[in-house]
Structures are given as C-alpha cells and as structure tokens.
Amino acid sequence: MGYARITTEKSPSMPHPIISEFDIIFAGGGSTACVVAGRLAALDPSLTILILEGGQHTLNQAAHVRPYKFTSHLVPTSTTMTFNVGNPSPRLNGRAPIVPCAHCVGGGSSVNAMCYTRGPASDFDDWGAEGWESKNLIPLMKKLETYGVQPDRPTHGYGGPIKVSSGGCKLVVSEEFIHVGTTYHKRQYAEDTDDLKTCNTYSPWAKYIDGTTGKRSDAAHNYVYNQAHNANLQIWVGKRVKRVIFQDKRAVGVEFTSDPVSCPDADQSSSIVKASKLVVISAGAFGSPAILERSGIGAEAILKRCNIKQLVDLPGVGENYQDHNLVSTPYFAAEGTVTMDPLYLGEESDVVVQKNLAQWKIDGKSLIAQNSSDAKIKWRPDDDELKAMGSAFQPRWKEFFQDRPDKPVALSSLCAGSAGFSRILPRRSYITANYFTLYPVSTGSVHIKLDKNGQEGIDFNAGFLDDPSDIVPLIFVYKKTREIIRRMPSYRGEVPIGHPHFSQGSVAVCGETTGPADLNAPDIIYTAEDDDAIDRYVRDRVQTTWHSLGTCAMKPRTDQGVIDARLNVYGVTNLKVADMSIAPINVGTNTYWTALVIGEKAAMIIADELGIECQSSWKSPQARL
C-alpha cells in the first residue's frame, strides 16, 4: 500500500516543486481533517488539497502505531501534544487545569487511548441542526468502520477504513470488574453497549486497534497516508496557521509560519498559500477559535485587546468550551496479576517488552495491542443511588436525564495498570479506576491574549465543576467503584497517594491489604468528614478527558453560534469549520468517534457544494480507503 505525498520543506517560497495555490486548504491536520481531505481526494483525485499541520508526521512511527505506547504522548516533554494551561479556579481549590490536545498528523486519533465508544444516537438529534439528525448520520457511522468484534450488528459497519477489535489479548482483571458489577452492583451484561442506545449495562470495551495487524487504527493512516498515488493531496508538517486571508469577506488563502515547537530552529517568517475554492479550519477546540480570532472574526473586546481589526462580529467564537470530567484512582493488584505496568515502565530493551513485541510482530497479538481497558459501564443511577447522591443533583437529573434513558451520567472503567501514576509509583502491579461524567453542566471559554511582551498566549477558563451539580456524580462514583474494586479477587488495597486523605480512625482510611472483601460485605459508611475529604480530593484531582469541544458551535448566530449547519462561518464566504469545536452541546462518548462522524458528514457537504457525485460511492467505502 502506498502513502500520501509527504512534504517537509519549510515554506512554499523555497525552490522545490510544489505549488502555491490549491483548491482546498485545511488549517489543521487532525482526525476530522484527515477524514474530509481523504474522502474528497478519493472522490475526485483532480482536486488539489493541502493539509497544513503544526505537528510532525506519524507515518509508521512506533509511538503512534503501537497501541501500548499511547501514554508516552502525555509526558511533559512530549511534542506530539500541546499542553493548554487554564486559569486557576476556586472550584479546583485554586488549581490551574492543564488540558492537552494533539499536535501531530492525525490529531487525537494518533495519540488517544483508542477507546471505542459510541454515544446515544439522540445526541445528534439534540444538536438541532438540519441534516445532522441521527437518521442521516447512522449510515455514515456504519460506513466509516469495520467492526471486528461481533458479526451482523445492525448499527455497526463492516467495510470501512477504521478498524475496531477487542485488542491483542484479554485482561483477567476486566473480567473480574464485570463479574462484580453484574453481581454486587446488580447491573445487566451485554456484549455490545455501543449500539447507539444501550447504557447502564456492563460490557467489554472494544478498541480502535486493527485486529489483524495489532496497530492503532487512526485517521491519518486510513484516510490520507494511504493515498500516495494522488500527488494532488499534500501534507505540509510543522506549519502553524496564523490566520485566514480574505478578499472583502471571501476566504482566499491562509498565512502560516513554521511551528515553533515542531521546528524550533526554522525561519519564523510568514508565507501565504492560496485556496481557489475553500478554506476549512480544522484545528480543534483550541486551535480553530484562535485562527478565527487572529483572522478578525470574534468578539470585539477580545480582538481589540489583541490589536486585531474586526472583520466579523461573532461573539460566540471561543465560548461554549466543554469537556468531560475525569478522575483516576489507583489500587494495588495481587502479585502475578497481568497488567500493563511492565510495558508502561519498561524500556524498549526490557525483556517483557521484547517478548510482547516479538509476538506482536508475528500475529498482531500480545500486550502491545492493548490500551489496558477491557471493560466499562455507561452508568445511570438507580433509585437508591439517586437518593444517596442527595439534593444537589436532583434538578439536573429531572431536567436532563430522567426522561432520556439512553443518556448515561458517567462512564466507569477499569485500567489494568497504573497509567498516569506509573512514573511516581514503585514497580509492581496496579489497577486503576477511571470514571468521567458525560454531560456536565459547566462550560468555559478559550481566547487568544497578548502578554506584557506582546506575545500571543491563551486565556482559557475550563469551567470544570463551576456548576454545583457536576461534582456530585464524581463523588458518588468514587465510592461505588471503590466498592466494586475491593471485591475483585486481584484487589490488594488502595494506593494512598491516589485517594482522599481520610482522618486516622475513619473506616474509609486507604492502604494496602492482603485480599479482597467478601462479595456480600457491607459497604463502607462515610461520615460527613469523610465526604468533605472526597470533595477536596475530587477538586484537587479532576481533570480533562481530552474531549474538548464546542468553541465554534454549530448554532444560530443569535445564540452565539459560529457556523451554520453547512459548516459555513457566519458573515464570510468560502470558509468552513470541521472538527470537534462545532459540537453545540456535549456528547456521551469518547470524542474520536464523533470527530470521524463529523468528518464523513463534512466531506458529503463539501462534495455536494463542489458538484462532486458521491452518492453511489458513499454506500460503500472507496477501494482506496
């Protein structure tokens, strides 16, 4: 299989055989951009398409194609991520949240944890955007995937570019998690809870991993890198788009520089490349509003403080920031428990890593093709749990969840390993509870600003836990997952530094133990003082789930919308936005899936507007893809 043309020159003004005008330019080369560009290139190979990406290539690189290495992108020295530092928040006990976003070709699809989750179909209906109803999108959901977990599932696809599997091996601790969940927690079990409707049910957790090769199934390799035969599809890496160039109010190109992180020694002078048909901003929830604001599109006050002349008054730009709120809690595991810890902690030469690599190279199996998470539940509280959560959550429950049985409050899962704690804990086996709320009320904002030296920075309010109802499920799920995990045979206690600090003498005090509690043991009774400790803990520890969205919302302009249902930016022409920033409200899923769906829909919209016939080819993927 060939791969798309890779161009690494520093600017189009240098002497090399590239052109300075394209039909379509993508400002950003993340998941959605790869889908749209790849589909359009396959439909009409004569289209000249340019992807400008600030990060570097991911083509066949071990850190991107070997699934177990996903945690390497989150170390502070990583250049495949941009670490966005938020403003300190009193709701987080004065802490400044840090929200990473991808900085490489393929975006989040090249660095994420590969968790295959699909939200309820009704999420799209709730967007209220013409043409984006679930009935119109389900064919695209099926078209984009090859679901290798079970055959003949009516809402899944079996011939698409993105491969879905169970991963390279089964982890026993996940089976323990499901067993306790279906007995002690008294929830049902189903093989597939990603059928666009089922929730409150324990299930295996599928992965964006090719079941044959054992490699990550990302948008870069499966939509654009596999089109080397098409010289009209180009990817320029290390390019930071500064702004869109307009003639009157028609987008005609973009200005860009060498990215200072990817190319620290490169010439930082600006270059311009022209677009004859369309510019598509696809730089994510942080990058897309920033490009719009640098282009003069946004709120007057924001632009004025940055000395930018306003082209279009669009106060919704950068507003409506949303995410999912995640807490991760580590536990000790019994000696001999198979976890990912040896791979997270081991160097490439480590004997355990080498053994697993050797197997993976033969048949795509072993822990190399794992992300550590084999089980999950999209959780909704039952009546007793709802009562135990107290009054602060009741209005939110009645207003949003009560009459929407397909909407989970949180997703809870088990990780076979220490994951984010691996570099601060002694070497041994661990398991980690990960849980995040799916529809928090709180919203934030992200805007550009200038520091005292005139350098551009970020004014980012994450909004985490600003609404009092948002913390309630996190506190409850901490208690519930602790009860589940302490009943698992592999459980050997709580890792104290990763749990609330309970007072000595409290029955809730955390520490190592010799074995699990009995399945029928009474639950831990928490005092008011214990609850205060959990509250402080959640505020100290809650973080992003790397699911940022909403900052260029697809809503009416009068409702702080930024784009219409055809993805057009209000007030200008020939400019669209296509990425997770367009989601007007949150979605009950890991957002890679949503980004893929947005990409498939955007490709249809653009093809239609360009007069490209795509209906027949949309019934099944192009052979090239």
Rosetta blueprint (number, residue, H / E / L):
1 M L
2 G L
3 Y L
4 A L
5 R E
6 I E
7 T E
8 T L
9 E L
10 K L
11 S L
12 P L
13 S L
14 M L
15 P L
16 H L
17 P L
18 I L
19 I L
20 S L
21 E E
22 F E
23 D E
24 I E
25 I E
26 F E
27 A E
28 G L
29 G L
30 G L
31 S H
32 T H
33 A H
34 C H
35 V H
36 V H
37 A H
38 G H
39 R H
40 L H
41 A H
42 A H
43 L H
44 D L
45 P L
46 S L
47 L L
48 T L
49 I E
50 L E
51 I E
52 L E
53 E E
54 G L
55 G L
56 Q E
57 H L
58 T L
59 L L
60 N L
61 Q L
62 A H
63 A H
64 H H
65 V H
66 R L
67 P H
68 Y H
69 K H
70 F H
71 T H
72 S H
73 H H
74 L H
75 V L
76 P L
77 T L
78 S L
79 T L
80 T L
81 M E
82 T E
83 F E
84 N E
85 V E
86 G L
87 N L
88 P L
89 S E
90 P H
91 R H
92 L H
93 N L
94 G L
95 R E
96 A L
97 P L
98 I E
99 V E
100 P E
101 C E
102 A E
103 H L
104 C E
105 V L
106 G L
107 G H
108 G H
109 S H
110 S H
111 V L
112 N L
113 A L
114 M L
115 C E
116 Y L
117 T L
118 R L
119 G L
120 P L
121 A L
122 S H
123 D H
124 F H
125 D H
126 D H
127 W H
128 G L
129 A L
130 E L
131 G L
132 W L
133 E L
134 S H
135 K H
136 N H
137 L H
138 I H
139 P H
140 L H
141 M H
142 K H
143 K H
144 L L
145 E E
146 T E
147 Y E
148 G L
149 V L
150 Q L
151 P L
152 D L
153 R L
154 P L
155 T L
156 H L
157 G L
158 Y E
159 G L
160 G L
161 P L
162 I E
163 K E
164 V E
165 S E
166 S L
167 G L
168 G L
169 C L
170 K L
171 L L
172 V H
173 V H
174 S H
175 E H
176 E H
177 F H
178 I H
179 H H
180 V H
181 G H
182 T H
183 T H
184 Y L
185 H L
186 K L
187 R L
188 Q E
189 Y E
190 A L
191 E L
192 D L
193 T L
194 D L
195 D L
196 L L
197 K L
198 T L
199 C L
200 N L
201 T E
202 Y E
203 S E
204 P E
205 W L
206 A L
207 K E
208 Y L
209 I E
210 D L
211 G L
212 T L
213 T L
214 G L
215 K L
216 R E
217 S L
218 D L
219 A H
220 A H
221 H H
222 N H
223 Y H
224 V H
225 Y L
226 N L
227 Q L
228 A L
229 H L
230 N L
231 A L
232 N L
233 L E
234 Q E
235 I E
236 W E
237 V E
238 G L
239 K E
240 R E
241 V E
242 K E
243 R E
244 V E
245 I E
246 F E
247 Q E
248 D L
249 K L
250 R E
251 A E
252 V E
253 G E
254 V E
255 E E
256 F E
257 T E
258 S E
259 D L
260 P L
261 V L
262 S L
263 C L
264 P L
265 D L
266 A L
267 D L
268 Q L
269 S L
270 S L
271 S E
272 I E
273 V E
274 K E
275 A E
276 S E
277 K E
278 L E
279 V E
280 V E
281 I E
282 S L
283 A L
284 G H
285 A H
286 F H
287 G H
288 S H
289 P H
290 A H
291 I H
292 L H
293 E H
294 R H
295 S L
296 G L
297 I E
298 G E
299 A L
300 E H
301 A H
302 I H
303 L H
304 K H
305 R H
306 C L
307 N L
308 I L
309 K L
310 Q L
311 L L
312 V E
313 D E
314 L L
315 P L
316 G L
317 V L
318 G L
319 E L
320 N L
321 Y E
322 Q E
323 D L
324 H L
325 N E
326 L E
327 V E
328 S E
329 T E
330 P E
331 Y E
332 F E
333 A E
334 A L
335 E L
336 G L
337 T L
338 V L
339 T L
340 M L
341 D H
342 P H
343 L H
344 Y H
345 L H
346 G L
347 E L
348 E L
349 S L
350 D L
351 V H
352 V H
353 V H
354 Q H
355 K H
356 N H
357 L H
358 A H
359 Q H
360 W H
361 K H
362 I H
363 D H
364 G L
365 K L
366 S L
367 L H
368 I H
369 A H
370 Q L
371 N L
372 S L
373 S L
374 D L
375 A E
376 K E
377 I E
378 K E
379 W E
380 R L
381 P L
382 D L
383 D H
384 D H
385 E H
386 L H
387 K H
388 A H
389 M L
390 G L
391 S H
392 A H
393 F H
394 Q H
395 P H
396 R H
397 W H
398 K H
399 E H
400 F H
401 F H
402 Q L
403 D L
404 R L
405 P L
406 D L
407 K L
408 P L
409 V L
410 A E
411 L E
412 S E
413 S E
414 L E
415 C E
416 A L
417 G L
418 S L
419 A H
420 G H
421 F H
422 S L
423 R L
424 I L
425 L L
426 P L
427 R L
428 R L
429 S L
430 Y E
431 I E
432 T E
433 A E
434 N E
435 Y E
436 F E
437 T E
438 L L
439 Y L
440 P L
441 V L
442 S L
443 T L
444 G E
445 S E
446 V E
447 H E
448 I E
449 K E
450 L E
451 D L
452 K L
453 N L
454 G L
455 Q L
456 E E
457 G E
458 I E
459 D E
460 F E
461 N E
462 A L
463 G L
464 F L
465 L L
466 D L
467 D L
468 P H
469 S H
470 D H
471 I H
472 V H
473 P H
474 L H
475 I H
476 F H
477 V H
478 Y H
479 K H
480 K H
481 T H
482 R H
483 E H
484 I H
485 I H
486 R L
487 R L
488 M L
489 P L
490 S L
491 Y E
492 R E
493 G E
494 E E
495 V L
496 P H
497 I H
498 G H
499 H L
500 P L
501 H L
502 F L
503 S L
504 Q L
505 G L
506 S L
507 V L
508 A L
509 V L
510 C L
511 G L
512 E E
513 T L
514 T L
515 G L
516 P L
517 A L
518 D L
519 L L
520 N L
521 A L
522 P L
523 D L
524 I L
525 I L
526 Y L
527 T L
528 A H
529 E H
530 D H
531 D H
532 D H
533 A H
534 I H
535 D H
536 R H
537 Y H
538 V H
539 R H
540 D H
541 R H
542 V L
543 Q E
544 T E
545 T L
546 W L
547 H L
548 S L
549 L E
550 G L
551 T L
552 C L
553 A L
554 M E
555 K L
556 P L
557 R H
558 T H
559 D H
560 Q L
561 G L
562 V L
563 I E
564 D L
565 A L
566 R L
567 L L
568 N E
569 V E
570 Y L
571 G L
572 V L
573 T E
574 N L
575 L E
576 K E
577 V E
578 A L
579 D L
580 M H
581 S H
582 I H
583 A L
584 P L
585 I L
586 N L
587 V L
588 G L
589 T L
590 N L
591 T H
592 Y H
593 W H
594 T H
595 A H
596 L H
597 V H
598 I H
599 G H
600 E H
601 K H
602 A H
603 A H
604 M H
605 I H
606 I H
607 A H
608 D H
609 E H
610 L L
611 G L
612 I L
613 E L
614 C L
615 Q L
616 S L
617 S H
618 W H
619 K H
620 S L
621 P L
622 Q L
623 A L
624 R L
625 L L
